[in-house]
């Protein structure tokens, strides 16, 4: 049903299995344990490859075990460990989660387990019985039975019978064994029917034997005497349990889901609990000393019944249940990504009116399509569903979790002669006021969700000649799109119901889905292709091919970039709409029936053929770097196991599987993409943005008062270095102070920037001085540019070289913002000197024309972009 999935590492680039929802029980009988320290009862149920442990008091989930390689075939438990068999192997779990011991030795599937002190007994379908020591995992004893003579079907450890077990067989006989001495003590001939259940009665030496004929034998095994006998008319006995709270009552389960309650004193049937489960009763257990009965079945339900009525009947106290049949449709509800709606459902109102006996006849057909809108969920129904083979659509209320007040159908539905007309497509407007329903007859009708009244139809007689395959309403309630089986896609005015445009499709559509935020319409066709249309231009923008089977469902990502599709070829494909490529594809072992993407984009939910749960896949791109490269044409997808009910441990997937599609290529961006493109530097804005405002910044940051020297003595008294430490005298301290006379020789030296500028004047290469400036801060840059003038130790040649450096930056079109900032500061500092020097004036004239040409080109590009942007904004209106 679900698995660990050892191939998860490289099977899907975008999604990884997270967990399964809605799974609570299977056909494996449950196990009840009592925790002495907690003083609470716990019930354990099997779910595929793992088991759940619930607190009986609140029926809350306490623990989920780690997954095993195969489906669990039987469960057993003692006060310390839980034993689960899968295939020909079984394991002992500690703390309801971790595998503590594993036992291997059987050659056939194990179907019975019985804890026995420090030992555990396992029996396979070949009737080979092995007794194991739990902690050493060694065999203590092995017994082999002939299936033709004695095929073991049940096992029981009778109370107070030391070292003894009782075995039941399909031939009807029972055997009592002493496993310490390995001796057969006694053989009970039986009642000529296969034994299906064995249960210890509250009285010592008394057991209950359930037979395939429906008989229940209360037998004293000490004297081999039958005390009483009961018979139920519902088929074989599946399980037996006794009340221990002072009432002599026995409960028996049946394959039809009914429970019989028997009075042991009056020896008669006192009550029936019909339809306790929709499938066979897998297990039932009365809690010790309490009027509570725990039952589970293959209908994916776990129920607790309380017997507090005067007539001894039981009523449901608590329950955990999911879908008892495979899901037909799932959808996320709301915008927080925490609620999921799933079909199918039951007509609860009529079932209550006609009683539980007629519940099956009142069950609605499977839901084929449903939509939900939460805009007016507090005012009226916000969910509408189409049922298989039904003409009308049912409404549902999310807040009340009940069926709604209306079945929406046209006013003249009684006069319609085409009894085979069914509803096939439905949608709700974003405001939540109207529902649009398409029928197989080609009619498309509008209904009011508040009153349930018919509010109009599209088309003169009908909207399409063929069956309606899809309907959608845009986000502004202005446009209605319908798709027909004749291969036409029609656009209607929602208010006037008039036809606006018709598009001919290449193949008959099967599914239609609208992403309202982006106006993108996805259509799945009968030829297994996908078409994506823009509802504004009404043109096909993308076409995808690749599925080899019918496309069952599809979903858009919240941002509208991905289209996710699932088909009967067991594949789930993710298409990237901007690039028009397939970016991910993986296979599952069961074909996906329905899928939906979370509004927050963190999970993909799927339902599958012959599976009762909802499977969540986490979006890897939200928390990891993912390569979205298109898949090659010869890409072969791998099979991914469906996620289990527990989180899969990372050590199970330590094996690295390398593949070319999983490698992410590190892209080193060049400093300049093209010589014709203006390129900015990678420096932060603080290095160049405030160069013209340094004077103002320094005035604002100037302290109001100069710092004062503290009058206190220094913490460390200065000493004279040497072998013998001596304190520094005041005369020595005064003499060692640094001289305040300025050394003019130091000021006469040229900076590294000036030297690089002089070198660039001769070589006409200015990368070196530019790199020096890039490493300096704003104040240091101002000092360097100020020192270029002859008044501050520079020269006219240095100023000329600086202007040539700016010209070189504009020519190469690199570090454009730095060139503007440096040139602006240079003009601010030396504006008075530039006109007086002919060489500098000539450089300034050439630089001015170069700047003007660059800015004119930029301005034309800005104008073009603004024109396109204004056109797009006006076109959308």
C-alpha positions in Angstrom: 0.0 0.0 0.0 2.8 2.4 0.8 6.6 1.9 1.1 9.9 3.2 1.9 11.0 3.8 -1.6 14.7 3.1 -1.8 14.8 4.7 -5.3 13.7 8.1 -4.0 17.2 9.7 -4.3 17.2 10.2 -8.0 13.7 9.3 -9.2 12.2 12.8 -9.1 14.1 16.1 -9.2 11.2 18.2 -7.8 9.2 16.0 -5.5 10.0 13.5 -2.7 7.6 11.4 -0.7 6.5 12.9 2.6 3.7 10.9 4.1 0.2 9.3 3.6 -3.0 10.6 5.0 -6.4 9.0 5.8 -5.1 5.5 6.6 -6.3 4.0 9.9 -6.9 0.3 9.7 -6.6 -2.8 7.4 -7.9 -6.4 7.4 -5.2 -7.3 10.1 -6.7 -7.6 13.6 -5.7 -4.9 16.0 -3.7 -5.4 19.2 -4.6 -3.9 22.6 -1.9 -3.3 25.2 -2.0 -1.9 28.8 0.8 0.3 30.0 1.3 -0.2 33.7 3.3 3.0 34.3 0.9 5.2 32.3 -2.1 3.3 33.5 -3.6 3.6 30.0 -4.7 1.3 27.2 -3.2 1.5 23.8 -4.5 0.0 20.6 -2.2 -0.8 17.6 -3.5 -1.1 14.0 -1.8 -2.1 10.9 -1.6 0.3 7.9 0.3 -1.3 5.0 4.0 -1.4 5.8 3.7 0.3 9.2 1.5 0.3 12.2 -0.2 3.1 14.2 -0.5 3.2 18.0 -3.4 5.1 19.5 -4.3 6.2 23.0 -7.6 4.5 23.8 -8.7 7.3 26.1 -8.7 10.0 23.5 -8.1 7.8 20.4 -5.2 10.2 19.5 -2.2 9.0 17.5 0.7 8.3 19.8 3.3 6.8 17.5 3.9 5.6 13.9 6.3 2.8 13.4 9.1 2.8 10.8 8.2 1.1 7.5 9.1 -2.5 6.8 10.0 -3.8 3.3 6.6 -5.5 2.7 3.0 -5.3 3.8 2.4 -6.5 7.4 0.6 -9.8 7.5 -0.1 -10.1 11.2 0.4 -8.3 14.5 1.0 -9.3 18.1 2.2 -7.6 21.3 3.3 -8.1 24.9 3.9 -5.5 27.5 7.3 -4.5 26.1 7.4 -5.1 22.3 5.1 -5.1 19.3 5.7 -7.9 16.8 4.9 -7.5 13.1 5.3 -10.1 10.4 5.9 -9.3 6.7 6.6 -12.1 4.2 8.6 -14.9 5.8 10.3 -12.5 8.3 9.0 -10.8 11.4 10.4 -8.0 13.6 10.1 -6.8 17.2 9.5 -3.1 17.6 10.4 -1.1 20.8 8.8 2.1 21.8 6.1 1.4 19.1 8.5 2.6 16.4 12.0 1.2 16.2 13.0 -2.3 15.1 14.8 -3.9 18.0 15.0 -7.5 16.7 14.5 -9.3 13.4 13.8 -13.0 13.1 14.5 -15.0 9.9 14.0 -18.7 9.4 10.7 -19.3 7.7 10.4 -20.2 4.0 6.7 -19.3 3.7 4.6 -16.3 4.7 4.0 -15.9 8.4 0.3 -15.6 9.4 0.3 -16.2 13.2 2.3 -14.7 16.0 2.0 -15.4 19.8 4.3 -13.8 22.4 5.2 -16.3 25.2 7.2 -14.7 28.0 10.8 -14.3 26.8 9.9 -16.2 23.7 7.7 -15.6 20.7 5.9 -18.2 18.5 5.6 -17.8 14.8 3.6 -20.0 12.4 3.7 -19.8 8.6 1.2 -21.0 6.0 3.0 -24.3 5.6 2.2 -25.0 9.3 5.8 -24.8 10.4 5.9 -23.5 14.1 9.1 -21.9 15.4 9.7 -20.8 18.9 12.3 -18.0 19.2 14.2 -16.5 22.1 13.4 -12.8 21.8 16.7 -11.2 22.9 19.1 -13.7 21.4 17.0 -14.1 18.2 17.8 -17.8 18.3 15.5 -20.8 17.6 14.3 -22.6 20.7 12.1 -25.2 19.1 10.6 -26.0 15.7 7.5 -28.1 15.0 6.3 -29.2 11.6 2.7 -30.1 10.8 1.2 -31.7 7.8 -1.2 -29.3 6.1 -3.3 -32.3 4.8 -3.8 -33.5 8.4 -3.5 -30.5 10.6 -3.2 -27.1 9.0 -2.8 -24.5 11.8 -5.3 -21.7 11.6 -5.3 -20.2 15.1 -3.2 -20.2 18.3 -3.9 -19.5 21.9 -2.1 -19.6 25.2 -4.7 -20.8 27.8 -4.6 -18.8 31.0 -2.7 -20.5 33.9 -1.5 -23.3 31.6 2.3 -23.1 32.0 4.4 -23.7 28.9 1.3 -24.8 27.0 -0.3 -23.6 23.8 -3.5 -24.6 22.0 -3.6 -24.9 18.3 -6.7 -24.8 16.0 -6.7 -26.3 12.5 -8.7 -25.9 9.3 -9.6 -29.6 9.6 -11.5 -28.7 12.8 -9.4 -30.5 15.4 -7.4 -28.8 18.2 -4.1 -29.8 19.8 -2.7 -28.9 23.2 1.2 -28.9 23.3 3.8 -28.5 26.0 6.5 -26.5 24.2 9.0 -27.0 27.0 9.0 -30.8 26.7 8.0 -30.8 23.0 5.1 -33.1 23.7 1.5 -33.3 22.3 -0.6 -33.5 25.5 -4.1 -33.9 24.0 -6.0 -33.7 20.8 -9.6 -32.4 20.7 -11.5 -34.0 17.8 -13.4 -30.7 17.1 -16.8 -30.2 15.5 -16.1 -31.0 11.8 -15.6 -27.4 10.8 -12.5 -25.3 10.4 -11.5 -23.3 13.5 -11.4 -19.6 12.8 -11.0 -18.0 16.2 -9.8 -19.0 19.7 -10.4 -16.8 22.8 -9.8 -17.3 26.5 -13.0 -16.9 28.6 -12.9 -15.1 31.9 -13.2 -18.5 33.6 -10.2 -20.7 34.0 -10.0 -23.8 31.7 -12.8 -22.3 29.5 -12.2 -21.1 25.9 -14.4 -19.9 23.1 -14.0 -21.6 19.7 -15.2 -19.9 16.6 -15.9 -22.0 13.5 -16.3 -21.3 9.9 -19.9 -22.5 10.1 -20.8 -19.6 12.3 -20.9 -21.6 15.5 -19.3 -20.5 18.7 -18.4 -23.3 21.1 -17.8 -22.6 24.8 -15.6 -25.5 25.8 -13.8 -26.7 28.9 -10.4 -27.9 27.8 -9.6 -29.5 31.2 -12.4 -32.0 31.0 -13.0 -31.8 27.2 -16.6 -30.8 27.7 -18.7 -28.4 25.7 -20.5 -26.0 28.1 -22.7 -24.1 25.6 -23.1 -23.5 21.9 -24.2 -20.5 19.8 -24.7 -19.9 16.1 -24.8 -16.7 14.1 -26.3 -16.5 10.6 -23.8 -14.1 9.2 -21.1 -16.6 8.2 -17.8 -17.6 9.8 -16.7 -16.2 13.2 -13.9 -13.7 12.6 -13.2 -12.8 16.2 -14.5 -13.3 19.7 -14.2 -11.2 22.9 -15.6 -11.3 26.5 -16.7 -8.5 28.8 -14.9 -8.5 32.1 -16.8 -5.6 33.9 -19.4 -7.8 35.6 -21.6 -8.5 32.6 -21.6 -12.1 31.2 -21.6 -11.0 27.6 -19.6 -12.3 24.7 -19.2 -10.5 21.3 -18.6 -12.1 18.0 -17.6 -10.6 14.6 -18.8 -11.6 11.2 -17.6 -11.1 7.5 -20.6 -8.9 6.9 -19.5 -6.3 9.4 -22.2 -7.2 12.0 -21.4 -7.9 15.7 -23.5 -10.3 17.8 -23.8 -9.9 21.6 -24.5 -13.1 23.5 -25.7 -13.5 27.1 -23.7 -16.4 28.6 -26.1 -16.8 31.6 -29.3 -17.0 29.6 -27.5 -18.5 26.6 -29.1 -16.4 24.0 -28.5 -13.5 21.6 -29.4 -10.2 23.4 -28.4 -7.6 20.8 -27.1 -7.1 17.3 -24.8 -4.3 16.1 -25.5 -4.4 12.4 -23.2 -2.5 9.9 -20.7 -1.8 12.6 -18.2 -1.9 9.8 -18.8 -1.9 6.0 -16.5 -4.9 5.7 -15.6 -7.9 7.7 -14.8 -7.4 11.4 -11.1 -7.9 11.5 -10.8 -7.7 15.3 -12.8 -6.9 18.4 -11.6 -6.5 22.0 -13.4 -5.6 25.2 -11.1 -3.6 27.5 -10.4 -5.3 30.8 -12.9 -4.0 33.5 -14.5 -1.4 31.3 -17.7 -1.4 29.1 -15.7 -0.5 26.0 -15.4 -2.5 22.8 -12.7 -1.8 20.3 -13.3 -2.9 16.7 -11.5 -2.5 13.4 -12.0 -3.7 9.8 -10.7 -3.5 6.3 -13.0 -0.5 5.7 -10.2 1.7 7.0 -12.1 2.4 10.3 -11.2 2.0 14.0 -14.1 2.4 16.4 -14.7 2.4 20.2 -18.1 1.4 21.4 -19.5 2.0 24.9 -22.2 -0.1 26.5 -24.1 2.2 28.8 -27.6 1.5 27.6 -30.3 -0.3 29.6 -30.8 -2.9 26.9 -27.1 -3.7 26.6 -26.7 -2.1 23.2 -23.5 -0.4 22.2 -23.1 3.1 20.7 -20.1 4.7 19.1 -17.9 6.6 21.6 -14.9 7.5 19.4 -13.8 6.6 16.0 -11.0 7.1 13.4 -12.0 6.4 9.8 -11.0 7.2 6.3 -12.4 6.2 2.9 -13.5 2.6 2.6 -13.1 2.7 -1.2 -10.5 4.2 -3.5 -10.7 7.9 -3.9 -12.2 9.5 -7.0 -11.2 13.2 -6.6 -9.1 15.3 -4.2 -8.7 19.1 -4.0 -7.1 21.5 -1.7 -9.5 23.9 0.1 -8.8 27.4 1.1 -5.5 29.3 0.7 -3.5 28.1 3.7 -2.8 24.7 2.3 -4.0 22.8 5.4 -7.3 21.4 4.3 -7.9 18.7 1.6 -11.3 17.7 0.3 -11.7 14.1 -0.9 -14.6 12.1 -2.5 -16.6 9.9 -2.1 -19.3 10.7 0.4 -22.6 9.5 1.8 -26.1 10.9 1.8 -26.3 11.3 5.6 -29.7 13.0 5.7 -31.7 10.2 4.0 -29.6 7.5 5.8 -30.7 9.0 9.2 -34.3 9.3 8.2 -34.5 5.7 6.9 -32.3 4.2 9.5 -28.9 2.5 9.4 -30.3 -0.6 7.8 -30.8 1.2 4.5 -27.6 3.2 4.7 -26.1 1.2 1.7 -29.1 2.0 -0.5 -28.9 5.7 0.4 -25.2 6.0 -0.6 -24.7 8.4 -3.4 -22.8 7.3 -6.5 -19.1 8.1 -6.7 -18.3 11.7 -7.2 -16.7 12.3 -10.6 -16.0 16.1 -10.3 -16.3 18.6 -7.5 -15.3 22.2 -7.0 -15.1 24.4 -3.8 -15.1 28.1 -3.2 -14.6 29.6 0.2 -15.7 33.2 -0.6 -19.1 32.8 1.0 -18.6 29.6 3.0 -20.1 31.2 6.2 -23.3 32.3 4.3 -24.3 29.3 2.2 -22.9 26.1 0.6 -19.6 26.5 -1.1 -19.0 23.0 -2.6 -20.8 21.4 -5.5 -20.3 17.9 -6.9 -21.2 15.8 -9.9 -22.1 12.1 -9.3 -21.6 9.2 -11.7 -24.8 8.6 -13.6 -26.8 11.3 -11.9 -28.5 14.2 -13.6 -28.4 16.6 -10.6 -25.5 18.0 -8.7 -25.3 18.0 -4.9 -24.2 20.9 -2.7 -22.1 20.6 0.5 -21.2 22.9 3.4 -17.6 22.9 4.6 -18.2 24.6 7.9 -21.0 22.3 8.9 -19.3 19.2 7.3 -22.7 18.2 6.0 -24.6 17.8 2.7 -26.1 21.0 1.5 -29.7 22.0 1.0 -30.0 21.6 -2.7 -29.7 19.3 -5.7 -29.2 21.6 -8.6 -31.0 20.6 -11.8 -32.9 22.5 -14.6 -36.5 23.5 -14.1 -37.7 21.2 -16.8 -35.8 18.1 -15.6 -39.0 16.1 -15.2 -40.0 16.7 -18.8 -36.6 15.6 -20.1 -37.0 12.4 -22.1 -33.2 11.6 -22.2 -32.9 9.7 -18.9 -29.3 9.0 -19.6 -28.3 12.6 -19.3 -25.7 13.2 -16.5 -23.8 16.1 -15.1 -20.1 16.0 -16.2 -18.5 19.4 -15.5 -19.0 22.1 -12.8 -17.5 25.3 -11.6 -18.2 28.0 -9.0 -17.6 31.7 -9.7 -14.9 33.4 -7.6 -17.5 35.4 -5.7 -19.2 32.2 -4.6 -22.7 33.2 -5.8 -23.2 31.1 -8.9 -22.5 27.6 -10.1 -22.1 26.6 -13.7 -23.0 23.0 -14.6 -22.4 21.2 -17.9 -24.3 18.1 -19.0 -23.8 15.2 -21.4 -26.6 16.6 -23.5 -24.5 19.7 -24.3 -26.4 22.1 -22.0 -24.6 24.5 -19.7 -26.7 26.0 -16.9 -26.2 28.7 -14.3 -27.6 28.3 -10.7 -27.6 30.6 -7.7 -25.8 28.9 -4.8 -27.8 30.7 -2.1 -31.3 29.8 -3.4 -30.5 26.9 -5.7 -32.6 28.5 -8.4 -31.9 28.2 -12.2 -30.5 31.5 -13.5 -30.0 30.9 -17.2 -28.3 28.8 -19.9 -25.6 29.3 -22.5 -26.6 29.1 -26.1 -29.9 29.3 -27.9 -30.9 25.6 -27.3 -27.7 24.2 -25.9 -24.1 25.2 -25.7 -22.5 22.2 -27.4 -23.6 19.5 -29.8 -21.6 16.9 -27.8 -21.2 16.3 -24.1 -19.7 19.1 -22.1 -16.2 18.0 -20.9 -15.3 21.1 -18.9 -16.5 24.6 -17.7 -14.6 27.4 -16.2 -15.2 31.0 -15.1 -12.5 33.7 -15.1 -11.5 35.7 -12.0 -13.7 38.7 -12.8 -16.9 36.9 -13.6 -16.8 38.2 -17.1 -15.9 35.2 -19.2 -17.1 31.6 -19.2 -15.2 28.9 -21.1 -16.8 25.6 -22.0 -15.3 22.6 -23.8 -17.4 20.0 -25.7 -16.7 16.5 -26.8 -17.1 17.6 -30.5 -13.7 19.3 -30.2 -14.9 23.0 -29.7 -13.8 25.4 -27.1 -16.3 28.3 -26.6 -15.9 31.6 -24.8 -19.1 33.2 -23.5 -20.1 36.4 -21.8 -21.1 35.4 -18.3 -23.7 38.2 -17.9 -25.4 38.1 -21.3 -24.8 34.4 -22.0 -23.8 35.4 -25.5 -21.1 33.5 -27.5 -17.9 35.6 -28.0 -15.4 33.2 -29.7 -15.0 29.6 -30.7 -11.8 27.7 -31.0 -11.4 24.4 -32.8 -9.2 21.9 -30.9 -7.1 19.2 -32.6 -8.7 16.5 -30.5 -11.7 16.0 -28.2 -11.0 17.4 -24.7 -11.3 15.2 -21.6 -10.3 17.6 -18.8 -10.2 21.4 -18.6 -8.5 23.4 -15.8 -8.2 27.2 -15.4 -5.5 29.0 -13.5 -7.5 32.2 -12.7 -4.6 34.3 -11.4 -2.6 34.1 -14.7 -5.5 33.4 -17.2 -3.9 30.2 -18.3 -6.2 27.4 -19.4 -5.0 23.8 -19.5 -6.8 21.2 -21.6 -6.1 17.4 -21.7 -7.3 15.7 -24.8 -8.3 12.2 -25.7 -5.1 11.7 -27.8 -3.1 12.0 -24.5 -1.8 15.5 -25.4 -1.9 18.7 -23.3 -2.8 22.1 -24.7 -2.3 25.4 -22.8 -4.3 28.5 -23.9 -4.2 32.2 -23.0 -7.8 33.2 -22.3 -7.0 36.8 -23.2 -5.7 36.2 -26.7 -7.7 32.9 -27.0 -4.7 31.2 -28.6 -2.7 28.1 -27.9 0.6 29.0 -26.3 2.0 25.6 -25.4 1.5 21.9 -26.6 2.9 18.9 -24.7 3.1 15.3 -25.7 4.5 12.3 -23.9 1.7 10.5 -22.0 1.0 7.0 -23.1 -2.4 6.6 -21.4 -5.5 8.6 -20.5 -4.8 11.7 -18.6 -6.8 11.4 -15.3 -6.1 14.8 -13.7 -3.8 17.9 -13.8 -2.9 20.8 -11.6 -1.1 24.1 -11.9 1.5 25.3 -9.4 0.4 28.4 -7.4 2.6 30.8 -9.5 1.3 29.2 -12.8 4.8 28.2 -13.9 4.3 24.4 -13.8 1.6 22.1 -15.1 1.5 18.8 -13.4 -0.4 15.9 -15.0 -1.0 12.3 -14.1 -2.2 9.5 -16.4 -3.1 5.8 -16.6 0.4 5.0 -17.7 1.4 5.4 -14.0 3.5 8.5 -14.7 3.4 12.0 -13.1 4.9 14.7 -15.4 5.8 18.3 -14.6 5.8 20.7 -17.5 7.5 24.1 -17.3 5.3 26.6 -19.1 7.8 29.5 -19.6 10.3 27.2 -21.3 7.7 24.8 -22.8 9.7 21.7 -21.6 9.3 18.6 -19.5 11.4 19.2 -16.4 10.5 16.2 -14.3 8.8 12.8 -14.7 8.5 9.8 -12.4 6.5 6.6 -12.2 4.4 5.2 -9.4 3.3 1.6 -8.9 -0.4 2.5 -9.0 -1.9 4.9 -11.6 -2.7 8.4 -10.2 -6.5 9.1 -10.3 -6.4 12.7 -8.9 -3.8 15.2 -8.0 -3.8 18.7 -6.6 -1.1 21.3 -5.7 -1.1 23.1 -2.4 -1.9 26.9 -2.6 1.4 27.5 -0.8 3.3 25.3 -3.2 4.9 23.1 -0.5 3.0 19.8 -1.2 1.6 17.8 -4.1 -1.3 15.6 -3.1 -2.2 12.5 -5.1 -4.7 9.6 -5.0 -4.2 6.3 -6.8 -6.0 3.3 -8.1 -7.0 0.8 -5.4 -5.5 2.9 -2.7 -7.5 4.4 0.2 -5.1 7.2 1.3 -4.0 10.6 0.1 -0.2 10.7 -0.6 1.7 13.9 0.0 4.9 14.8 -1.9 7.1 17.7 -0.7 8.3 20.3 -3.1 12.1 20.0 -3.1 12.6 23.3 -4.9 11.4 25.2 -1.8 14.3 24.1 0.4 17.0 22.9 -1.9 18.8 23.9 -5.1 17.2 22.1 -8.0 18.2 21.9 -11.6 15.3 22.6 -13.9 16.9 21.5 -17.1 14.7 19.9 -19.7 14.6 16.1 -19.8 16.0 14.5 -22.9 13.8 12.8 -25.4 15.1 9.3 -24.5 14.6 9.9 -20.7 13.4 6.8 -18.9 11.6 7.6 -15.7 12.1 5.4 -12.7 9.5 4.0 -10.2 9.0 5.9 -7.0 7.4 4.1 -4.1 4.3 5.8 -2.6 5.1 7.5 0.7 4.2 5.7 4.0 2.4 7.1 7.0 5.8 7.8 8.7 8.7 9.9 7.8 11.4 7.9 5.9 14.8 7.8 7.6 17.6 9.3 5.6 20.0 6.4 6.3 17.7 4.2 4.2 18.8 6.2 1.2 22.5 6.6 1.8 23.3 4.9 -1.5 24.2 7.6 -4.0 22.8 7.1 -7.5 24.5 9.3 -10.0 22.9 10.4 -13.1 23.5 13.2 -15.6 20.1 14.7 -15.0 20.8 15.2 -11.3 24.0 17.1 -11.7 23.8 20.8 -11.3 26.3 22.7 -13.5 28.0 25.6 -11.7 27.6 28.6 -14.0 30.2 31.3 -13.7 28.8 34.6 -15.0 31.3 36.6 -17.0 32.1 40.2 -16.0 30.4 41.4 -19.1 27.8 39.5 -21.1 28.3 41.5 -24.3 30.4 44.4 -25.3 27.4 46.4 -26.4 25.7 46.1 -23.0 26.2 48.5 -20.1 27.5 46.6 -17.2 27.4 47.7 -13.5 30.1 46.9 -10.9 29.5 44.5 -8.1 30.5 47.1 -5.4 27.9 48.0 -2.8 26.2 51.4 -3.0 28.0 52.7 0.1 31.3 52.8 -1.9 30.1 55.3 -4.6 26.6 56.6 -4.0 27.5 59.3 -1.4 30.8 60.6 -2.9 29.2 64.0 -3.7 27.8 64.3 -0.2 30.9 63.5 1.9 31.2 67.0 3.3 27.6 67.1 4.5 28.0 63.6 6.0 31.2 64.6 7.9 29.5 67.7 9.3 26.6 65.5 10.6 29.0 63.0 12.1 31.3 65.5 13.7 31.2 65.2 17.5 30.0 68.2 19.5 32.9 68.1 22.0 36.4 66.7 21.5 37.2 63.6 23.5 38.7 64.2 26.9 41.7 62.3 28.3 40.9 60.6 31.6 42.7 62.0 34.6 43.1 58.6 36.4 46.4 56.7 36.3 46.9 54.0 33.7 45.9 50.5 34.7 49.3 49.1 33.6 52.4 51.0 34.7 54.9 51.2 31.8 58.2 49.3 32.2 61.6 49.2 30.5 62.2 46.0 28.6 65.1 43.8 30.0 65.9 40.8 32.0 65.2 42.7 35.2 61.8 44.6 35.0 62.2 48.3 35.8 59.5 51.0 35.9 59.7 53.8 33.3 60.5 57.2 34.8 58.7 60.3 33.9 61.7 61.7 32.1 62.0 58.6 29.9 58.3 58.7 29.3 58.4 62.3 28.1 61.4 61.7 25.9 59.9 58.6 24.2 56.8 60.5 23.0 56.5 60.9 19.3 57.7 64.1 17.8 54.9 66.4 16.5 57.1 67.9 13.8 55.8 66.9 10.4 58.1 65.1 8.1 57.8 66.8 4.7 59.6 63.9 3.0 56.7 61.6 3.8 54.2 63.9 2.2 56.3 64.3 -0.9 55.8 60.6 -1.8 53.2 59.8 -4.5 50.4 57.4 -3.7 50.0 54.1 -5.5 47.0 55.4 -7.4 49.0 58.3 -8.8 51.8 56.0 -9.9 49.3 53.7 -11.6 47.8 56.8 -13.4 51.2 57.8 -14.7 51.9 54.3 -15.9 48.5 54.2 -17.7 49.3 57.5 -19.5 52.1 55.8 -21.3 50.6 52.3 -21.8 47.0 53.5 -22.3 45.7 50.7 -19.9 43.8 51.8 -16.9 42.7 48.6 -15.2 45.3 48.9 -12.5 44.3 52.4 -11.2 40.6 51.5 -11.4 41.2 48.4 -9.3 43.0 50.6 -6.7 40.0 52.9 -6.5 37.6 50.0 -6.1 39.4 48.9 -3.0 39.2 52.3 -1.3 36.4 53.8 0.8 34.6 57.0 0.1 36.9 59.2 2.2 40.0 57.7 0.7 38.7 58.1 -2.8 38.1 61.8 -2.1 41.7 62.2 -0.9 43.1 60.5 -3.9 41.1 62.7 -6.4 41.9 65.9 -4.5 45.6 65.1 -4.6 45.5 65.0 -8.4 45.6 68.8 -8.7 49.0 70.7 -8.9 48.0 72.6 -5.7 48.0 69.4 -3.7 51.1 67.8 -5.1 49.6 66.4 -8.3 50.0 67.6 -11.9 48.0 68.3 -15.1 49.2 65.0 -16.6 47.7 63.1 -13.7 44.4 64.9 -14.2 44.5 64.2 -17.9 45.3 60.5 -17.2 42.3 60.3 -14.8 39.9 61.7 -17.5 41.3 59.1 -20.0 40.6 56.4 -17.4 36.9 57.6 -17.3 36.8 57.6 -21.1 38.2 54.0 -21.2 35.4 52.9 -18.7 32.7 54.5 -20.9 34.2 52.9 -24.0 34.3 49.4 -22.6 30.8 50.0 -21.0 31.9 48.5 -17.8 31.5 49.8 -14.2 29.1 52.4 -15.5 27.9 53.7 -12.2 31.4 54.0 -10.9 32.4 56.1 -13.9 29.5 58.5 -13.2 30.3 58.8 -9.5 34.1 59.3 -9.9 33.6 61.8 -12.7 31.0 63.8 -10.6 33.4 64.0 -7.7 36.3 65.0 -9.9 34.3 67.9 -11.5 33.2 69.1 -8.1 36.8 69.2 -6.7 38.6 70.6 -9.8 36.0 72.7 -11.7 38.0 75.9 -11.4 41.2 74.4 -12.8 39.7 72.5 -15.8 38.9 75.6 -18.1 42.4 77.1 -17.7 44.2 74.0 -19.1 43.8 73.4 -22.8 44.7 69.7 -22.5 42.1 69.1 -19.9 39.5 71.1 -21.8 40.1 69.0 -24.9 39.7 65.8 -22.9 36.5 67.1 -21.3 35.0 67.9 -24.7 35.6 64.4 -26.0 34.3 62.9 -22.7 31.1 65.0 -22.9 30.2 63.8 -26.4 30.8 60.2 -25.3 28.6 60.6 -22.3 25.8 62.2 -24.3 25.8 59.4 -26.8 25.6 56.8 -24.1 22.7 58.5 -22.3 20.8 59.0 -25.5 21.0 55.3 -26.2 19.9 54.5 -22.7 17.0 56.9 -22.9 15.7 55.3 -26.1 15.8 51.9 -24.5 13.9 53.2 -21.5 11.3 54.8 -23.7 10.7 51.5 -25.6 10.3 49.5 -22.4 7.8 52.1 -21.0 5.8 52.0 -24.2 5.6 48.2 -24.1 4.6 48.2 -20.4 1.9 50.8 -20.9 0.5 48.8 -23.9 0.4 45.6 -21.8 -1.4 47.4 -18.9 -4.0 49.0 -21.1 -4.5 45.7 -23.0 -5.3 43.8 -19.8 -8.0 46.3 -19.0 
